[in-house]
Amino acid sequence: MLGKLNSLLSKAEISLSDVQKDQLIAYVHLLDKWNKAYNLTSVRDPSQMLIRHIMDSIVVNPHLQGKRFIDVGTGPGLPGVPLAIVRPDAHFTLLDSLGKRIRFLRQVQHELKLTNIEPINSRVEAFTPPEPFDGVISRAFASVGDMLTWCKHLPQQGQGRFYALKGQVPEAELVALPEGVTVEFVIALTVPELEGERHLVILKAQ
């Protein structure tokens, strides 16, 4: 699996330490193991997990600004866990309403010795952060409009960003943005060996 990961990282021109690579592979092994009982992801093949979960997450890293992030509707920790591994100087709150996913993430935190993640079992609208975040990240969580509605209390006022990971550009959703929210960037992402489009929509609220 290390050879496959090295090949994908090389194609994406991403450089990681041996420790980071080991952590990413260990995460895939845990995801594969727990998936059998917990049904955490529809992706069953670990080599596909490297492409569709690991690479699909870490290509976002260069576009994130700040040190404190929340991954809303994180599921089994995507993109939060891979991002936390490749961005060890940042902190990631991993929020999900399903207890089994949070139990899995606590195991990941323990086994991978990740000190920069905090799994939290809560619905997003019921979660009050101790301090606002630099970035609110979501992948396959909701429409852009719903994300902004449910998460508006999470980013730092005037400074924080919303990062929505999407397939195709959600043109209709971006036309219907609430007042005070602007599209800062729409970035086409390239994920090696992944079919279909990937985009990162970066939004800023006043």
C-alpha positions, 0 to 999 in steps of 0.5 A: 500500500505504501507503493500505491500511496507514494505513486499517488503523492508523486502524481499530485506533487505532494511531499510528506514525511515517512511518519505522515505516510505511515499514519495515512496508511494506518488510517486506511487499515482502521477504516477497512477493519471497522467498515466491516461492522460499522459500514462507515464508507461505501468504498470497500477496497483499501487501494480505492480508499487511498484515491477516493478518501485520502487523496481526495481530502489532502489536495484541499490542504494548500487552499486552507487558511488558518489554524483552527478548523471544523469538519462538519458531518465528518462521517469517518473523518473525511476530510478532517483526519487526512488533513490533520495528518498532513497539517500537524500545526493546525487543529481539527474538530470533527463533528458528527451526529452518529455515535458509531462514527465518533467511536471510530474516530476516538480509536483513530485518535488513540491508535494514530496518536493524533493530538490535533483532532477532537471528535465531537458527537453532536448535531451541528445546530446544537454545537456551540464552539468555545471559540470561532473557527478559521474555517468550516469544512464540509464534504458531501454534507449538505447543499451550500445553502444548508451548510451556511444556514446550519453553520453560520455560528461557527466561523470567525466573524468577517475572517472565517471561511466556508470550504465546501468540497463538491463534485461539479460546480454547484451553479444553482446553489451559488446563485442562491446564496444568502445575503452577506455571503460571497464566493471567494474562489471556486478551485478545480481540484486534481485527484490522481486516478479519480474519475469525475470532477472535483471542486473546492468552493471557498465562501466568505461571510461578512 
